[in-house]
Amino acid sequence: MTKPLISECTIWNNKNIKIVCKTIYYPHYIEARFSICKHILLNMNNLESYNIAKRKVLKQSNFLVWTGICQVIPPNLKHLEFNENELNSLEFQCGENHFNPLTSRSKHFYELLILRKARVSRGFIKRKEKFRLDDTAVSKAFLNLRSIWSETFVMTFQFQILNVITFTNYHLAKIGPNGLCTFCGIELETVHHLFYECSFTNLIWTDFASCG
């Protein structure tokens, strides 16, 4: 007989155990150490097993929830036997974080999936170094785009500036122009020069400030 997989014997986040087509996760059951199918005492009737569970450890539940769990556990999983110490083998480390599929919620799975995908942009790093800001301050600049601007064009333009992907002459010089600033014609037209250093831009900022 083939030895069952440990993951098949667990109750939570199990693709074979679903209520309304969704896997189940009840924190108070996990805290009471109801982890695998045989912990639900399926060899008894629902009322008898529920009363025993309530007397021992299960404090936050009701009979309907208990019965619902008992009903959705497939017959082939109800009496599978294996060494419970093997549950520890489900845990693994991803980066600096320890991950336990047995007790983790959906959001933890999602965080794990995007962990290797989510990376700070080059613009994030450059802004942090250029203005000597911490991660929180730079993150706030990126996140505020959605709340400050309602026009999609303006929001997109600001996003391009923050990520240093605005098509200034400095970047376009690779395919044609000489890269000098369109306004002053002296310095290279980088994003920083165009919006912060150019004498023409400073005049605009000065006029804008005086209007306030």
Secondary structure, 3 states (H helix, E strand, C coil): CCCCCHHHHECCCCCCCEECCEECCCHHHHHCCCCEHHHHCCCCCHHHHHHHHHHHCCCCCCHHHHHHHHHHCCHHHCCCCCCHHHHHHHCEEECCEEECCCCCCHHHHHHHHHHCCCCCCHHHHHHHHHCCCCHHHHHHHHHHHHHHCCCHHHHHHHHHHHCCCCCCHHHHCCCCCCCECCCCCCCECCHHHHHHHCHHHHHHHHHHHHHC
